[in-house]
Amino acid sequence: MPSADPPDLWSPPGAKRPINAVVTLPGSKSLTNRYLVLAALADDTSRLRAPLRSRDTVLMAKALRRLGADITDGPDGEGDWIIDPGPIRGGRTIDCGLAGTVMRFVPAVAALADSPVEFDGDAQARTRPMGPILHALAALGARVDDGGRGGLPFRVGGGASVTGGRVEMDASASSQFISSLLLAGSAYDDGVTVVHTGKPVPSEPHIAMTVETIRDAGGIVDDGEPNTWSVEPGPLSGLDVVIEPDLSNAAPFLAAAVVTGGRVRVPGWPQYTTQAGDALRDILDIMGADVRLDRDGLTVTGGAGISGLDIDLHDASELTPVVAALAALADGPSIIRGVAHIRGHETDRITALATELNRVGIGVEEREDGLRITPARPRAARWRTYADHRMVMAGAVIGLVTRGLEIADPGTVAKTLPEFTTLWADMAAKR
């Protein structure tokens, strides 16, 4: 029997001297995909300027095209997307890949189709929780058939409208469940009111982002009551927006400044943002870096060492892999708390981080809602990534000081930043 093909491997460049680099990043995935959904439901043409082009956003654009939106490239190769909405049509199959925003946001749109829409995705996507959003859609009057699985594959739509109204749901596994209903709620007959009934919602800044983007499109949202969000029925306006850089994707590059005692600047960092990645400013400051935000962007300069920390990342959980990698190289132990929900992300990120950090010689205690990390000098090993883009980024940070580290399946980072390895190599070469 022939042996399996060897895995795709990447040896990330190390850094013997402090890095001094400017890293320009593409747009935010979270903003790009929210604006795409709203543009597909609007009454007028929209233009997204400098959107992220990655696997997740391309899957979102493809899904919305299949439901009736016309999404084309802007003139003169500018990289923009022009979106002309159309009637929501069914009889289609949507490939979600491993994109949480596609598998959770698009069903709330497809519920408006006049015939059923089938959803499926990567094998790993079938393990991601979907029950709360599917049950909520059914309670709001949508036609849903998931075969009792509570996840992919499933079928939505066929009624040509959704009554809407008030629904209670437990969104403690993902804030995307709430954002999904809010993004589509203006198209429902009675709008939508979502009441969260479980533990604190994870990554709540992403709901604030959803609310702000709906208001950008002229939607009326009431978020004045804790754990309750309401969207009034009514038309949405076309958008003309510039997408901010993806601040969470900045994490490994800024971490490189901290690890090497160097300096990294990310141009275009917004003075105000709803992106959870903005928490990096406080986190890196706690860990001993000099952090400065001005009109030129965000500049992080590493200090004499890296301080350990005890931090709750509940609201910025996507930063956990890179923060864990930094903590592994710190001067003392660290604790990361409040991120139990990341066990249901692209992979079980808590277990994945514990496994790979232990593999390279770091002392890690896996806890129900996080990690306790005892730093050590990492050793060469093969760093597995579990089809998770954030694991590639965390491995690259460890690779800065670990000769011989190999990262498996680096291509999975195309989910949010296809050019990551090129940007990383360019940055590491600058002194």
C-alpha positions, 0 to 999 in steps of 0.5 A: 500500500503506498504511503501517504503524501508527506504533509505540507511543511513550512520552516518559519524564519528565525530572528537573531536580531531585533526586527524593525518593520512596517507591516501593511495588512489587508482588511478585516474578515469580520467587517468584510463578511458583515458588510457583504451580508448587509449589502446583499439585503440592501435596496441599492448598490454597495461598494466595499473598498479594500475588503479582505480577499481570503478563503472565508470572505470568498466563500461568503461572496460565493454564497451570497451570489448563489442566493441572488446577489451580483458581486463583481470586482471594482473597476481598474483592478482596485480590489473593491467589491461592487454588490447589487442585491437581488431577490433571495432565491433557493434551490441552491447548495452553499459551501461553508468551508470552515467559515463560522460566519458563512455557516451562521450568517448565511442561513438567516438570509437563506431563510427568506428564499422561496425554495430550500437552500442546502448547507454543508462544508468541510468535514471539520465544520460538521463538528461546530455548534449550530443548534442555537441558530437553527432552533432560533430560525425555526422559532421565528417562522423559518423552515429548517431541517437539520435531521436532528443533528444541530449542525451541518449538513442542514436545509433552510428556506422555502417559505419566501419570508420569515415572520420574525419577532422575539426569540430567546437563545443561548449564545454562550457558545458563539456571539455569531448566533446573535449577529446572524439574526441581527444582520438579517432581521430588518428583512423579516416581517416583524423585525427581530428581538434576540434575548440571550439567556445563557452564560455571558456572550463570548466575544461581545465586541463582535456584536457591537460591530454587528450593531454598528454595521447595521446602523451604517446601512441605515438599519434601526437597532436597539441595544440599550437593554443588557442581553437584548438586541432588537432590529426594526423591519425596514429597508437597508441602504447601499453602502460605500465603506472602506474596510479597516485592517484586520487587527487580530491578524496583526497579532503575530506581527506585533508579537514579533516586536515583543519577542525580538526586542524590535519595532513593528508598525501597522499603518491604518490602525483606527483611532476608534474601532469595534474590532476585538483585536484592538485589545492587543494594545493593552495586552502587549503593554501589560507584557512589557512592550511600548505601545503607541497609537498615532496618525501613522498607525500602531507601533509596538516596541519590545522591551528587555523581556516579556512579562507573564500575565493573568488575563481573561480573554473572553471578549477577545478570544481570537487572540488566545493562540498568539498571546499563548505563544508570547506567554510561552516565551515570557519571564514568568508563568501566565494564565489565560482564562475565560475562553472555554468557547474556543473549544468549538472554533476551527478546532478545540484551540485550548487542547491544540495549544496545550498539545503543541506547546507541550510538544516544543517543551513548554509547560502547559496545564490545560484548564476547562476555560483556558491555559496555565503556561510555564515558560521554557526555551522551546525545542525544535519539533513539528508544530501541527495546526489542525486546519486552524489559521491562528495555530499557524500564526502562533507557531510562527511566533514560537519559530522566531526563537526556535531553530528547526521548528516545522509548521504543518499545513501552513496553507490553512492560514489562507482562511483569513490571510493568504499572504501570511507566510510572505508577509512574515518572511519579509518582516523577519528579514528587516532589521 
